[in-house]
């Protein structure tokens, strides 16, 4: 890698870590916001839904824009939006203001995350890409892991202090990106007469290879959100885990996830390739979920849980790496669709798991297991050739 490429990667890693740290600072204080302003559980759920909805709607559009005007402007404005959203949340005293803040944060996530992945694909070779995407995933995970603990400490000084700190981190990230990130060139675009109109501009996304990858992205997001959203409730009610046991599992998951993504993800890709890594991750995730359902030994359930979580933590960067190798163009659009499908899974997964948990303790995880086995089967319809991913038609 050249010095410019290394500098660009480091700036994206720092900014992604800071923005994810800022996003997760707020998690411990949300119950206090609910109590202070007498919000209902539905009001709090709506805030989260608005974040995911805006992220879902904006990601493909923003990705297309970044292909046309370059990655740096979208990264900068995404960080500006994040800082503004956090400051608005800190100042808000009415439900509408809190909702607007979460919508702005959803837009910032749509602007920053897929654009950073697209820029990583632009400036790396296919061989380097797995390492860089693994690093970005680790920065993303690291910020989310460390944020809640830091947010809890800051909340001792006032329940809105974490939002002010998150806004300041957004400003710092913005300045680092403006000053340090080299200007990139927009992607080559067809002439106006050559550009398809309406849905035609997205028709090239409906090839067999891309549809297969998009299906795998959706299942990975659905599976993780569906598994994780009810995990604490499930193991507490069914397997009688106490809070210390649950906290231990989640902490171990964070540590192991960082180690895997930083030090071993690239080695696994070189060893068995992205496709086999995706295939085995789906299989291990499904088998681990079955153990969580039917086993009753605490330590075996803990091990199975960690297997499931690490399988999901490997799935996303592996599928993203495969996706970036399907085309030398439209990386912004591809990663935007990637983020939108992830948002859909993040919305549907908890809804289905929460609804079915009321019917049966085992049903939510049986549904997750079924989807994971289906995705495992889909991987056998995908092949890798000539440095690109393709699908059998």
N, C-alpha and C positions, 0 to 999 in steps of 0.2 A: 504494500500500500504506500502511496505517496504521503508526504507530510500534510498536504491539503486534505486528503481523504481521512487520515487519522484525526486531524483537527476537527473536521466536520462530524465524525462519529463521536468523538468525546463530547462535543457541545450538545449533540442530540441526546447522549446518555445522561449528561448532567441535567439537561432541561426536562427530559422525560422522568427522571428520578424526582426532581423537585416538584413537578406538576402532580405526579401520583402521590407524593408525600403530602402535598397540600390538599388533594382530594380526600385522602383518608384521615387527615387530621380531624375532620368534622364528625366522623362516625360516633365517637364516644359521647358527644354532646347533643346528638339529635333527640334523645329522650327528654333532656332538659328544655330544649326548644319547644317540644310538644307540651310539656307541663306549663312552662312559663306563659305561653300564648293560648293555652286551652285548645290546642288543635286536637282533632280526632285522629284515630289510626288511619282512617281513609285519607285525611288531609296529608299525613306524612307519606302514605303510599303514593298519593298523587304526585308529590314532589319527585319521588324516585322515578315514577312512570314518565313524567314530563322530560326528565333528563334523558332516559332511554329513547323516548319517542323522537325528540329533536335529533339525537345522535343518529338514529336509524334513518330519518328523512334526509338529513344533511350530508351524510357521509359520501354517497355516490356523486352528488352535485359538487361538493368541495373537491373530491378527487379529480373530477373532470376539469375543474377550474385550475387545480395545481398543475395538471398536464399542459394547460395553455399558457399560464403566466409564470410558472416556476414554483419551486417548493418553498423557498425562503419566505416570500410574502405570506403564504398561508400559515407557516409555522409561527411567524412573528405575531400575526393577528390572532391566531389561536391562543397564544400565551397572553396577549392583551385581553382577550375575551375572558380567559380564565381568571385573571387578576380582577377584572371588573366585576365578574360574577361573585367572587368571594367577598369583595368589598361591599357589594350590594347586600349580600346575605348578612354581613356584620351590621349594616345600617338598618336592615328591614325590621318593621314592626307590624306588618300586615301580611296576611296570607298571600295576596296577589304579588307582593314584592318578593317573598320567599320563592314563589313559583317561577317568577321571571328570572330570578337568580339561577335556579336549577336549569331552566331552559338555556340560559346563556352558557352555563357550564357544559350542557349537552352539546351545544354548538362548538364550544372550544375543544371538546374531546374529538368531535367529528373532524375538526380542522387539523388537530395536531397529530393524533395517533396514526391514522392511515397515511398522512403526508410524510411523517418521519419514516415509516416503513417503505414508502415509495422512493424517498430520497436514498435510503440505504440500498435499495435495489438498483438505483441509477448509478451509484458510485462504486459498486463492488462487482467483482467477477462472480460467476456462479459458484465457484469454489469457496470464495470468501464469505458469501452471503449467509450461509448457515451460522457461521461464527457471529457475524454482526447482528443478525436477527435474534440470535440467542442472547447476546448482550443487551439488546433493547428490551427483550422480554424480562430479563433479570432486573434491569433498571425499573421497569414497570412494576414487577412483583416486589422489589425491594422497597419502593416508595409506599406501596399499599400495606406492606408488612410492618414497617416502622412507624407509619403515620398514626394509627390508633393509639399506640402507647404514648407517643409524644403529645398527641391531642389530649389524652387524659391528664397528662401533667400540666399542660397549658391551661386546661379548663379550671384548675384550682385558682387561677388568677381572674377568672371570669369566663362564663360559658360562651362568650363571643370572641374571646382572645384567639382561639384556633383559626377562626375565619380571617381575622386581621393578619395573622402570621401567614396563612395560606395565600392571601392577596399579595403580601410582601414577597413571598417566594415566587409568585407569578411575575412580579415586576423584575426581580433579579434574573429570572430565566429569560424574560424578554430582552433585557439589556445584554445578557451574555450572547443571546442568539443574534441580535442586531449587530453587535460589535464583532463577534468572532466568527459567525457563520459566513463562509464565502458565498457570493452571489452565484446561483445556478442558472443555467439556460433553460427556457421553456422547451418542452418536447416538440419535435417537428410535427406540424399539423397539416392535413390535406388542405388544398385550396378550397375556398367557399363553395365552388361549383361541385367539388368532389365529395364534400361532406354530406353524409346521410342526414335526413331530417327526422324529427319526431323520435319514435322508438327505434327507427332504423340505426341510429348511432349506437344503440346498445345490442344490436342483433349479433355482433361478433362475440358477445358474452354467452351465447346460447349454444356453443359447441359442446360436444360430448365431454371433452376433457374438463372444460371449465364448469359445466353443470355438475359433474361428479365431485370436483373439488368444493364447489359451493355447498353441495349437499353435506359433505363431510364437515365443513366449517359450521353449518347450522346444527348438525348433530352434536359436535363437540361443545358448542356454546350451550345448547339445550341440556346436554348431559351434565355438564359442570354446574350450571345454575340450578338444575333440578336436584342434583345430588347435594350440593352445598347449602342450598337455601333452607332445607329442613333437617340437615344433619344433626344439629344440636338438639332439636326437639326429638328426633327419632332415637338417637342413642340414649338420651335421658329417659324417655318414656318406655322404650322397649328393652334396652340393655342396662338401664339404671346407671349411666355414667354421671358422675358429679361434675361440677363446674371445673374443678382442677384437672380432671381427666380430659375434658373437652379442650380446655386451654392448652394442655400439653400436646394433644394431637395437632392442633392448629399451629402451635409454635414450631413443632418438629417439621410440619409440612412446609412452613415458610423457609426454614433453614435448609432443608433438603432440596427444595425447589431452586433456591439461589445457587446452591452448589452444582446441581445438575445443569442448569441453564448456562452458567458461566464457564464451568470447567469440562463438562462431559457432552453437552449437546452436539457440538461440532464433531467430536470424536465418534459419537454414535452415528451421525449422518455419514461420515467418511466410511465407517465400518459396514453399515448395512443399508445406507441410503435413506432418503426421506420417506419414500413410500412404505418400505418395510417397517420403519420406525412408527409411522402412523398406524399401520395394520396391527402391529404388536401392542401398541398403546391402547387401541380400541379393545383388543382381546383382553388385555390385563385389566382394563377398566371394568369391563363386563364381568369378568370372573371375580374381581375384588368386590364388586357390588353384591354379587350373589353371596359371598362369604359374610358381608355385613348383614345381609338379610337373615341368613340361616344359621350362622355360628353364634355361640353364646359365651365364648371365652373372651374376656376383655382384651388380653394381649393380642390374640389373633385378630380381633376386630380392629384394634389399633393398627396392626401391620397391614391389614387389608385396606383400611381407610387411606393409609399413606400410599399404598400402591395405586389406588384409584386417583388420588389427588395428583401424584407425580405423573401418572399416565396422561391426565388432562393437561398438566403443565408442559409436557413434551408435545402434545398434539398441536397446540396452537402455533408455536414457532415452526414446527415441521410442515404443517399444511401451508402456512404463510410462505415459507421458503419455496415449496412446490409451486405455489401460485405465482410468485415473482418470476419463476423460470419459464412460464408459459408464453411470455411475450416480452419483447424489448421495448414496447411502447405501452402507453396508457397505464403505467404503474399506479398513478394516482386514482384512476377510476377503479382498477382491480382491487386496490386496498380499501377504497371507499366502500365497494360492495362487500368486501370481507368484513368491514366494521359494521355495516348495516345488518348483515346476516347474524353477526355476533350479538347485536342489539336485540334482534328478534328472539334469538335463543335465550337471552338474558331476561326478556319479558315473559315469554311463554313458559320456560322451565319452572320458575317459582310458582306461577299461577297454577299449572297442572299439578305440580307436586303438593302444593298447599291444599288444593281442592280434593285430590285423591287421598291425602293423608287422613282426611275426615272420614273417608269410606273404609279404608283398611290401612294398617301400618305397613304392610308389605307392598301394596299396590304402586306407590310412587317409584320405588326402586326397581320393581319389576318392569315398569314402563321404561325407565332409564336403561335397564339392562337390554330390553328388546331393541331399543334404538341403537345402542352400542354394537350389538351383534349385527344389526342391519348395515351399519356403517362399515363394520369389519368385512362384510360380504361385498360392499361396494368397492373396496380397495382392490379386489381381484379383477374388477373391470377396468382398472387403470393401469397403464404401463408407462415406463420411462424409457425414452429412446432419444438418441442424438442430442443429449443434454437438455431435452425438453420433456415435459409430461404430456402424455396424450391418453386418450381413452379408446378402448375397442368399440367400434360401432357395429 
